[in-house]
Amino acid sequence: MITADYDIAIIGGGPVGAALALALRDSQLSVCVLEARPPNTASKDSRALALSYGSRLLLQRLGIWDALHDVSPIRKIHISQKHSFGRTLLHAEELNVPELGYVLPYPVLQDALTDKLQQSDIATIYGASVTQLKICNDLAVIDYLQEAVNYSLHVRLAVVADGGKLLMQQYPPEIHDYGQSALITHITCSASQAEIAYERFTPSGPLALLPFTSGYELVWTAPHLRAQEMLEWDDAKFLYELHQHFGDRVGEFLTVGKRTCFPLGLKRAPRQTPMQHTVLLGNAAQTMHPVAGQGFNMGLRDAWELAQEILHATPKTLGSESMLAAYRSQRRVDREAGIRFTDGLVRLFSNEMPLISAGRAAALTALDCLPFAKKFVAKRMMFGANG
């Protein structure tokens, strides 16, 4: 009889996978993380992350929050529509929370999670490129390549937190191309307002300014070809076009940093548990449009709630269909609501139909005048549908 090498193997040591591993430390379960990067390798991802207040609470429970630096708070969110009178303001104090969210560099969070992981009882196998995941003898079998040598692990539960590449061909996700790309960069301006984030809807897609250090992290959504053109503009033209697109609410745009661009779409695995003894986590389960900043925050909630299901499982039920069904049930409402929320915003606001535009403006104005409605929306953004 084949015995398990570990109770749980987490494929992918990014922020979501690392968060799950830390939630399971000191649990008497044997846990390992398979990470493709070599050890002591700094993250090359220069993006800034938008964390919700709910994510801060989870990171505090994991003992991570106090280790983070270069964190910029968001205490107000200004939501508007281009060429429209409608707008909504969300205030942290109206919701009895210190902040609505935070902006910080991706490497800062990744490094803090990795450092905490190395201090724990969790085994991490670096330089491990997973080639196959299958089920055999009531265990998950993970084949991986490390330094040109093939290895296999038998585990009770395999958690795929690699972004979704591993099982994409075997279990194709549902994919919807929004016809948009997101251009990301850092900008400074003459009248920046600390702690205020801006979400501006335009016919070509949403534009977000997230307060960060002495300026803003810009997420500018545009059709694919237009976004590629924007990459080629010189700085003066880029800053001019940005002012024309956004307006002068933060004054004159002064400088722009390195620009990167990536296509946007909705990618959704039909099931978070595609086969026995297997769970998809974070972007492997769903990748959403960045509007309203829900993607990573949902992934972190995935990790936390999966950890609770694992910790409540018995040795016999770990990785079983009953445990996986309980996890799917627990995450169903939050997952479906989050996907519908972001997808609906993109479809509703990315058009120029006059009647719909007028209705959107009226809806934003009404939302601003209804405290209970604002609280409902803000709580969904901060904590997800499960609260």
C-alpha positions as CSV (number, residue, x, y, z in Angstrom):
1,M,0.0,0.0,0.0
2,I,1.3,3.4,-1.0
3,T,1.5,5.9,1.9
4,A,1.3,9.7,1.7
5,D,4.6,11.7,1.7
6,Y,2.6,14.7,3.0
7,D,-0.9,15.4,4.1
8,I,-1.1,18.5,1.9
9,A,1.0,19.8,-1.0
10,I,0.5,23.4,-2.2
11,I,1.6,23.9,-5.8
12,G,2.8,27.5,-6.1
13,G,4.3,29.7,-3.3
14,G,2.9,33.0,-4.4
15,P,0.9,35.1,-1.9
16,V,-2.2,32.9,-2.0
17,G,-0.4,29.6,-1.7
18,A,1.9,31.0,1.0
19,A,-1.1,32.3,2.9
20,L,-2.7,28.9,2.9
21,A,0.5,27.3,4.1
22,L,0.9,29.8,7.0
23,A,-2.7,29.2,8.0
24,L,-1.9,25.5,8.4
25,R,1.4,25.9,10.3
26,D,1.6,24.3,13.8
27,S,-1.5,22.2,12.9
28,Q,0.1,18.7,13.2
29,L,-0.5,18.2,9.5
30,S,2.5,17.6,7.3
31,V,2.5,20.3,4.6
32,C,4.9,21.2,1.8
33,V,5.0,24.0,-0.8
34,L,6.3,23.3,-4.3
35,E,7.7,26.6,-5.7
36,A,9.1,26.9,-9.2
37,R,11.4,29.8,-8.3
38,P,14.9,29.0,-7.0
39,P,15.5,29.8,-3.3
40,N,16.3,33.3,-2.2
41,T,15.0,34.7,-5.5
42,A,13.4,38.2,-5.3
43,S,10.1,38.7,-7.0
44,K,10.3,40.3,-10.4
45,D,6.7,41.5,-10.3
46,S,6.8,45.3,-9.9
47,R,3.0,45.8,-9.7
48,A,1.3,47.4,-6.7
49,L,-1.4,45.3,-5.0
50,A,-4.7,46.7,-3.7
51,L,-5.7,45.0,-0.5
52,S,-9.1,45.4,1.2
53,Y,-9.5,46.0,4.9
54,G,-10.8,42.4,5.2
55,S,-7.5,41.2,3.7
56,R,-5.6,43.2,6.3
57,L,-7.5,41.3,9.0
58,L,-6.6,38.0,7.5
59,L,-2.9,39.0,7.2
60,Q,-3.0,40.1,10.8
61,R,-4.2,36.6,11.8
62,L,-1.3,35.1,9.8
63,G,1.2,37.4,11.6
64,I,2.1,39.2,8.4
65,W,0.6,42.6,8.6
66,D,3.1,44.2,11.0
67,A,6.0,43.1,8.8
68,L,4.8,45.0,5.7
69,H,6.2,48.4,4.8
70,D,5.5,51.0,2.0
71,V,1.8,50.6,2.7
72,S,-0.4,53.5,1.6
73,P,-3.9,53.6,3.1
74,I,-7.2,54.3,1.3
75,R,-9.8,56.1,3.4
76,K,-12.0,57.4,0.7
77,I,-13.0,56.1,-2.7
78,H,-14.4,58.5,-5.3
79,I,-16.5,56.7,-8.0
80,S,-17.5,58.6,-11.1
81,Q,-18.5,58.3,-14.8
82,K,-16.9,60.3,-17.6
83,H,-19.1,63.1,-19.1
84,S,-21.6,62.5,-16.3
85,F,-22.9,64.3,-13.2
86,G,-23.3,61.1,-11.2
87,R,-20.7,60.2,-8.5
88,T,-20.4,58.3,-5.2
89,L,-18.1,58.7,-2.3
90,L,-17.2,55.9,0.1
91,H,-15.8,56.9,3.5
92,A,-14.0,54.7,5.9
93,E,-15.5,56.5,9.0
94,E,-19.0,56.0,7.7
95,L,-18.4,52.3,7.9
96,N,-16.6,52.3,11.3
97,V,-13.4,51.0,9.9
98,P,-10.0,52.7,10.0
99,E,-9.4,52.2,6.2
100,L,-11.2,50.9,3.2
101,G,-8.1,49.4,1.7
102,Y,-4.4,49.7,1.1
103,V,-1.8,49.8,-1.7
104,L,1.6,48.2,-1.4
105,P,4.2,46.7,-3.7
106,Y,3.6,43.0,-4.7
107,P,7.3,42.1,-3.7
108,V,6.8,43.5,-0.2
109,L,3.9,41.1,0.5
110,Q,5.6,38.2,-1.2
111,D,8.8,38.7,0.7
112,A,7.0,39.0,4.0
113,L,5.0,35.8,3.4
114,T,8.1,33.9,2.2
115,D,10.1,35.0,5.3
116,K,7.4,33.9,7.6
117,L,7.1,30.6,5.8
118,Q,10.8,29.9,6.2
119,Q,10.5,30.4,9.9
120,S,7.6,27.9,10.1
121,D,7.4,24.1,10.2
122,I,6.3,24.1,6.5
123,A,8.6,22.3,4.1
124,T,9.3,24.3,0.9
125,I,10.7,22.6,-2.2
126,Y,12.3,25.3,-4.4
127,G,13.0,25.0,-8.1
128,A,10.2,22.4,-8.5
129,S,8.5,22.6,-11.8
130,V,5.3,20.5,-11.6
131,T,4.7,18.5,-14.8
132,Q,1.6,16.4,-13.9
133,L,-1.1,15.9,-11.3
134,K,-3.2,12.7,-11.2
135,I,-5.1,10.6,-8.8
136,C,-3.9,7.1,-7.9
137,N,-4.8,4.7,-5.0
138,D,-6.9,7.4,-3.3
139,L,-4.1,9.9,-3.2
140,A,-3.0,12.8,-5.4
141,V,0.3,12.1,-7.2
142,I,2.4,15.2,-8.1
143,D,5.2,14.7,-10.6
144,Y,7.8,17.5,-10.7
145,L,11.2,18.3,-12.2
146,Q,14.0,19.7,-10.0
147,E,17.5,20.2,-11.4
148,A,16.7,17.9,-14.3
149,V,15.7,15.1,-12.0
150,N,12.1,13.7,-11.9
151,Y,10.4,13.3,-8.6
152,S,6.9,12.2,-7.4
153,L,4.9,13.1,-4.3
154,H,1.9,11.2,-2.9
155,V,-0.4,13.5,-0.9
156,R,-3.9,13.4,0.6
157,L,-4.7,16.9,-0.8
158,A,-3.1,18.8,-3.7
159,V,-3.8,22.5,-3.8
160,V,-3.1,24.2,-7.1
161,A,-2.2,27.8,-6.5
162,D,0.0,28.3,-9.6
163,G,-2.3,30.6,-11.5
164,G,-4.1,27.8,-13.3
165,K,-1.5,26.6,-15.9
166,L,-1.1,23.1,-14.6
167,L,-4.7,21.7,-15.2
168,M,-5.8,24.1,-17.9
169,Q,-5.7,21.6,-20.8
170,Q,-7.1,18.8,-18.7
171,Y,-9.9,20.9,-17.3
172,P,-10.4,23.9,-19.6
173,P,-11.7,27.1,-17.9
174,E,-14.5,29.2,-19.1
175,I,-12.9,32.3,-20.7
176,H,-14.4,35.6,-21.7
177,D,-12.2,38.2,-23.4
178,Y,-13.4,41.7,-22.5
179,G,-11.6,43.1,-25.5
180,Q,-9.6,45.3,-23.1
181,S,-6.1,45.5,-21.8
182,A,-4.9,47.2,-18.6
183,L,-2.0,49.6,-18.7
184,I,-0.3,49.9,-15.3
185,T,2.2,52.6,-14.2
186,H,3.1,55.0,-11.5
187,I,2.3,58.7,-11.9
188,T,2.7,61.9,-10.0
189,C,0.6,65.0,-10.2
190,S,0.5,68.6,-8.9
191,A,-2.5,68.2,-6.5
192,S,-2.4,64.6,-5.3
193,Q,-4.8,63.8,-2.4
194,A,-3.4,61.2,0.0
195,E,-5.7,58.4,1.1
196,I,-8.2,59.0,-1.7
197,A,-8.6,56.4,-4.5
198,Y,-10.4,57.2,-7.8
199,E,-12.4,54.8,-9.9
200,R,-13.6,56.5,-13.1
201,F,-15.8,54.6,-15.6
202,T,-15.4,55.5,-19.3
203,P,-16.8,54.0,-22.5
204,S,-13.4,52.4,-23.2
205,G,-13.1,50.8,-19.8
206,P,-12.5,51.9,-16.2
207,L,-9.6,54.0,-15.0
208,A,-8.3,53.8,-11.4
209,L,-5.9,56.0,-9.5
210,L,-4.7,54.3,-6.3
211,P,-2.8,56.5,-3.8
212,F,0.7,55.2,-3.4
213,T,3.8,56.9,-1.9
214,S,4.0,60.4,-3.4
215,G,1.6,59.8,-6.3
216,Y,-0.7,57.1,-7.7
217,E,-0.7,53.7,-9.2
218,L,-2.6,54.0,-12.4
219,V,-4.7,51.3,-14.0
220,W,-5.9,52.5,-17.3
221,T,-8.2,50.2,-19.3
222,A,-8.5,50.5,-23.0
223,P,-9.2,48.3,-26.1
224,H,-6.2,46.0,-26.9
225,L,-4.8,48.0,-29.9
226,R,-5.3,51.3,-28.1
227,A,-3.5,50.1,-25.0
228,Q,-0.5,49.0,-27.2
229,E,-0.4,52.4,-28.8
230,M,-0.4,54.0,-25.3
231,L,2.7,52.0,-24.5
232,E,4.5,53.7,-27.4
233,W,3.6,57.3,-26.5
234,D,6.3,59.5,-25.2
235,D,5.8,60.8,-21.7
236,A,4.5,64.2,-22.7
237,K,1.8,62.7,-24.9
238,F,0.9,60.1,-22.3
239,L,0.4,62.7,-19.6
240,Y,-1.6,64.9,-21.9
241,E,-3.9,62.1,-23.0
242,L,-4.3,61.0,-19.4
243,H,-5.4,64.5,-18.4
244,Q,-7.9,64.6,-21.2
245,H,-9.2,61.2,-20.2
246,F,-9.4,61.7,-16.4
247,G,-9.8,65.5,-15.9
248,D,-8.1,67.8,-13.5
249,R,-9.4,66.5,-10.2
250,V,-5.8,65.8,-9.0
251,G,-4.2,68.7,-10.9
252,E,-1.7,68.4,-13.6
253,F,-0.1,65.0,-14.3
254,L,3.7,65.5,-13.9
255,T,5.6,62.3,-14.4
256,V,5.0,58.7,-15.5
257,G,7.0,55.6,-14.7
258,K,7.6,52.4,-16.6
259,R,4.5,51.2,-18.3
260,T,3.3,47.6,-18.6
261,C,0.3,46.1,-20.2
262,F,-1.7,42.9,-20.0
263,P,-5.0,41.6,-21.5
264,L,-8.1,41.4,-19.4
265,G,-10.6,38.6,-19.3
266,L,-12.7,36.5,-17.0
267,K,-11.2,33.1,-16.5
268,R,-13.3,30.7,-14.4
269,A,-12.7,27.0,-13.6
270,P,-16.0,25.2,-13.8
271,R,-15.3,23.6,-10.4
272,Q,-12.9,24.7,-7.7
273,T,-12.3,21.0,-7.0
274,P,-12.0,19.4,-10.5
275,M,-11.1,15.9,-9.3
276,Q,-10.7,14.0,-6.0
277,H,-8.0,15.2,-3.6
278,T,-7.6,18.4,-5.5
279,V,-8.5,22.1,-5.0
280,L,-7.9,25.1,-7.2
281,L,-7.0,28.3,-5.3
282,G,-6.9,32.0,-6.2
283,N,-6.3,32.7,-9.9
284,A,-6.3,29.0,-10.7
285,A,-10.0,29.0,-9.7
286,Q,-11.0,32.4,-11.1
287,T,-9.2,35.4,-12.7
288,M,-11.3,38.5,-12.8
289,H,-11.2,42.0,-14.2
290,P,-9.3,44.4,-11.9
291,V,-12.2,46.7,-11.6
292,A,-13.0,47.2,-7.8
293,G,-9.8,45.3,-7.0
294,Q,-11.4,42.0,-6.0
295,G,-9.1,39.4,-7.5
296,F,-6.3,38.9,-5.0
297,N,-8.6,39.7,-2.1
298,M,-10.9,36.8,-3.1
299,G,-7.9,34.5,-3.5
300,L,-6.9,35.3,0.1
301,R,-10.4,34.5,1.3
302,D,-10.2,31.2,-0.7
303,A,-7.0,30.3,1.1
304,W,-8.3,31.2,4.6
305,E,-11.6,29.3,4.2
306,L,-9.9,26.3,2.7
307,A,-7.6,26.3,5.7
308,Q,-10.6,26.2,8.1
309,E,-12.1,23.2,6.2
310,I,-8.8,21.4,6.4
311,L,-8.3,22.1,10.1
312,H,-11.8,20.7,10.8
313,A,-11.3,17.6,8.7
314,T,-10.3,14.2,10.2
315,P,-7.5,12.1,8.9
316,K,-10.1,10.0,7.0
317,T,-12.0,12.9,5.5
318,L,-9.0,15.1,4.5
319,G,-9.2,15.4,0.7
320,S,-12.4,13.4,0.5
321,E,-15.4,14.4,-1.6
322,S,-17.3,15.4,1.6
323,M,-14.6,17.8,2.6
324,L,-14.3,19.2,-0.9
325,A,-18.1,19.6,-1.2
326,A,-18.1,21.5,2.1
327,Y,-15.4,23.9,0.8
328,R,-17.3,24.5,-2.4
329,S,-20.5,25.2,-0.5
330,Q,-18.7,27.6,1.8
331,R,-17.1,29.5,-1.1
332,R,-20.0,29.4,-3.6
333,V,-21.9,32.6,-2.6
334,D,-18.7,34.8,-2.3
335,R,-17.2,33.4,-5.5
336,E,-20.3,33.8,-7.6
337,A,-21.2,37.2,-6.2
338,G,-17.6,38.5,-6.8
339,I,-17.5,37.2,-10.4
340,R,-21.0,38.7,-11.1
341,F,-20.1,42.0,-9.5
342,T,-16.9,42.6,-11.4
343,D,-18.3,41.2,-14.7
344,G,-21.4,43.3,-14.3
345,L,-19.5,46.5,-13.7
346,V,-17.4,46.0,-16.9
347,R,-20.4,45.2,-19.1
348,L,-22.6,47.9,-17.6
349,F,-20.1,50.8,-17.8
350,S,-18.1,50.0,-20.9
351,N,-20.4,51.5,-23.5
352,E,-21.7,54.8,-24.8
353,M,-25.4,54.2,-25.1
354,P,-27.1,57.4,-24.0
355,L,-30.0,55.9,-22.1
356,I,-27.8,53.5,-20.2
357,S,-25.3,56.3,-19.5
358,A,-28.1,58.4,-17.9
359,G,-29.3,55.4,-15.9
360,R,-25.7,54.8,-14.6
361,A,-25.4,58.5,-13.6
362,A,-28.7,58.3,-11.7
363,A,-27.7,55.1,-10.0
364,L,-24.4,56.6,-8.8
365,T,-26.2,59.6,-7.4
366,A,-28.8,57.5,-5.7
367,L,-26.1,55.2,-4.2
368,D,-24.4,58.3,-2.8
369,C,-27.7,59.4,-1.1
370,L,-28.5,56.0,0.4
371,P,-26.3,55.1,3.4
372,F,-27.5,51.5,3.7
373,A,-26.8,50.9,0.0
374,K,-23.3,52.4,0.2
375,K,-22.6,50.3,3.3
376,F,-23.8,47.2,1.5
377,V,-21.5,47.9,-1.5
378,A,-18.5,48.8,0.6
379,K,-18.8,45.7,2.8
380,R,-18.9,43.5,-0.3
381,M,-15.7,45.2,-1.5
382,M,-14.0,44.8,1.9
383,F,-15.1,41.4,3.1
384,G,-16.8,39.6,0.2
385,A,-20.3,38.3,0.1
386,N,-19.7,36.1,3.2
387,G,-18.8,39.0,5.3
